[in-house]
């Protein structure tokens, strides 16, 4: 029979043995508890690009053939009514090329040129009306990705899709009146 002085030592040994057995069991079975399946894709899913969702599209046939990102999109009250203001940043090309690319996107979609200057243009199509834009280059080196801004003045349109993402400002870039 163990003496009273050896009982704490036996309890400690028993606790250490139980802890070691528990650790071995946890390691042995850890692969089957709550582990994610490896997919090889470790980037979080990104929301769709604002103009690709169908929520607030550009006029039919207008497709930009250059790299850009939508920064803001929204409707503004003006003297002549409500108009849509769409702001994008263009990438990787200079002002001259960006100007040609934007104009080509609209003329290829059947728009007629009303005016065309170095940093702005206005076009029209019977089913849409007038669309104009102005380009503002950034004062950055040619190696910088973002090279400038294009601000479009378009006819306002209603939301074109009932998709849930059309209500997300992070997708549509429609942040409200104060942020257009």
TORDO-77874 format. One record per residue (C-alpha): residue number from 1; residue in three letters; x, y, z. Coordinates in steps of 0.5 Angstrom, whole numbers, plus 500, padded with zeros to 3 digits. Each point is the difference from the previous one (the first is absolute). Layout:
N
(NUM; Ala; (X; Y; Z))
...
This chain:
180
(1; Unk; (500; 500; 500))
(2; Unk; (503; 507; 498))
(3; Unk; (502; 504; 506))
(4; Unk; (497; 507; 501))
(5; Unk; (506; 504; 497))
(6; Unk; (500; 496; 494))
(7; Unk; (493; 501; 498))
(8; Unk; (501; 507; 497))
(9; Unk; (506; 497; 496))
(10; Unk; (495; 495; 497))
(11; Unk; (494; 505; 498))
(12; Unk; (506; 504; 496))
(13; Unk; (502; 494; 497))
(14; Unk; (493; 498; 498))
(15; Unk; (498; 507; 498))
(16; Unk; (507; 500; 495))
(17; Unk; (498; 493; 497))
(18; Unk; (493; 503; 499))
(19; Unk; (502; 506; 497))
(20; Unk; (505; 496; 495))
(21; Unk; (495; 496; 498))
(22; Unk; (495; 505; 499))
(23; Unk; (505; 504; 496))
(24; Unk; (502; 494; 496))
(25; Unk; (492; 499; 498))
(26; Unk; (499; 507; 498))
(27; Unk; (506; 499; 495))
(28; Unk; (498; 494; 498))
(29; Unk; (493; 502; 498))
(30; Unk; (501; 507; 498))
(31; Unk; (500; 499; 493))
(32; Unk; (492; 498; 501))
(33; Unk; (498; 506; 504))
(34; Unk; (498; 507; 497))
(35; Unk; (506; 500; 494))
(36; Unk; (498; 503; 494))
(37; Unk; (501; 497; 493))
(38; Unk; (506; 502; 497))
(39; Unk; (498; 504; 493))
(40; Unk; (506; 503; 498))
(41; Unk; (497; 506; 500))
(42; Unk; (502; 505; 506))
(43; Unk; (497; 506; 497))
(44; Unk; (493; 503; 503))
(45; Unk; (495; 500; 495))
(46; Unk; (499; 507; 497))
(47; Unk; (494; 503; 498))
(48; Unk; (498; 501; 493))
(49; Unk; (503; 506; 496))
(50; Unk; (494; 506; 500))
(51; Unk; (499; 500; 493))
(52; Unk; (500; 493; 499))
(53; Unk; (494; 498; 505))
(54; Unk; (494; 503; 495))
(55; Unk; (498; 504; 506))
(56; Unk; (502; 507; 497))
(57; Unk; (503; 498; 493))
(58; Unk; (502; 505; 495))
(59; Unk; (496; 501; 494))
(60; Unk; (499; 494; 495))
(61; Unk; (507; 498; 496))
(62; Unk; (504; 504; 504))
(63; Unk; (506; 496; 502))
(64; Unk; (507; 503; 503))
(65; Unk; (506; 497; 497))
(66; Unk; (505; 502; 505))
(67; Unk; (501; 499; 507))
(68; Unk; (496; 504; 505))
(69; Unk; (497; 500; 507))
(70; Unk; (493; 503; 502))
(71; Unk; (501; 505; 505))
(72; Unk; (493; 503; 501))
(73; Unk; (494; 500; 497))
(74; Unk; (493; 504; 501))
(75; Unk; (495; 505; 498))
(76; Unk; (500; 507; 501))
(77; Unk; (495; 505; 500))
(78; Unk; (502; 506; 495))
(79; Unk; (496; 506; 496))
(80; Unk; (498; 495; 495))
(81; Unk; (498; 494; 504))
(82; Unk; (503; 494; 503))
(83; Unk; (506; 498; 497))
(84; Unk; (505; 494; 501))
(85; Unk; (507; 501; 502))
(86; Unk; (505; 495; 499))
(87; Unk; (507; 500; 502))
(88; Unk; (505; 495; 498))
(89; Unk; (508; 500; 501))
(90; Unk; (503; 498; 493))
(91; Unk; (507; 496; 501))
(92; Unk; (506; 499; 496))
(93; Unk; (499; 504; 494))
(94; Unk; (502; 508; 499))
(95; Unk; (494; 505; 499))
(96; Unk; (500; 500; 492))
(97; Unk; (499; 492; 500))
(98; Unk; (495; 500; 506))
(99; Unk; (496; 506; 496))
(100; Unk; (500; 496; 494))
(101; Unk; (498; 493; 503))
(102; Unk; (494; 504; 504))
(103; Unk; (498; 503; 493))
(104; Unk; (501; 493; 497))
(105; Unk; (495; 497; 505))
(106; Unk; (495; 504; 498))
(107; Unk; (500; 501; 493))
(108; Unk; (501; 493; 499))
(109; Unk; (493; 499; 504))
(110; Unk; (497; 505; 495))
(111; Unk; (501; 506; 503))
(112; Unk; (501; 507; 496))
(113; Unk; (505; 505; 502))
(114; Unk; (497; 507; 501))
(115; Unk; (507; 502; 503))
(116; Unk; (507; 497; 501))
(117; Unk; (506; 504; 503))
(118; Unk; (506; 498; 503))
(119; Unk; (497; 499; 507))
(120; Unk; (493; 500; 499))
(121; Unk; (494; 497; 495))
(122; Unk; (493; 500; 499))
(123; Unk; (496; 495; 496))
(124; Unk; (493; 498; 499))
(125; Unk; (495; 494; 498))
(126; Unk; (493; 500; 499))
(127; Unk; (498; 495; 505))
(128; Unk; (505; 503; 506))
(129; Unk; (501; 507; 499))
(130; Unk; (506; 504; 501))
(131; Unk; (506; 498; 504))
(132; Unk; (506; 504; 501))
(133; Unk; (506; 499; 504))
(134; Unk; (507; 503; 502))
(135; Unk; (507; 497; 501))
(136; Unk; (504; 502; 506))
(137; Unk; (507; 497; 499))
(138; Unk; (504; 499; 507))
(139; Unk; (507; 503; 501))
(140; Unk; (503; 494; 501))
(141; Unk; (506; 496; 496))
(142; Unk; (498; 495; 494))
(143; Unk; (502; 494; 504))
(144; Unk; (494; 502; 505))
(145; Unk; (494; 495; 499))
(146; Unk; (494; 506; 501))
(147; Unk; (502; 505; 495))
(148; Unk; (493; 505; 501))
(149; Unk; (493; 501; 501))
(150; Unk; (494; 500; 495))
(151; Unk; (494; 503; 502))
(152; Unk; (494; 498; 496))
(153; Unk; (493; 504; 500))
(154; Unk; (495; 495; 498))
(155; Unk; (492; 500; 500))
(156; Unk; (498; 497; 506))
(157; Unk; (497; 493; 500))
(158; Unk; (496; 496; 505))
(159; Unk; (503; 494; 503))
(160; Unk; (500; 494; 495))
(161; Unk; (500; 494; 504))
(162; Unk; (497; 497; 507))
(163; Unk; (507; 496; 502))
(164; Unk; (502; 501; 507))
(165; Unk; (506; 503; 498))
(166; Unk; (497; 506; 497))
(167; Unk; (498; 503; 507))
(168; Unk; (508; 499; 502))
(169; Unk; (503; 507; 499))
(170; Unk; (507; 496; 500))
(171; Unk; (498; 497; 494))
(172; Unk; (496; 506; 496))
(173; Unk; (504; 505; 503))
(174; Unk; (494; 504; 501))
(175; Unk; (501; 503; 507))
(176; Unk; (495; 505; 501))
(177; Unk; (499; 507; 498))
(178; Unk; (506; 503; 504))
(179; Unk; (505; 496; 497))
(180; Unk; (499; 500; 493))
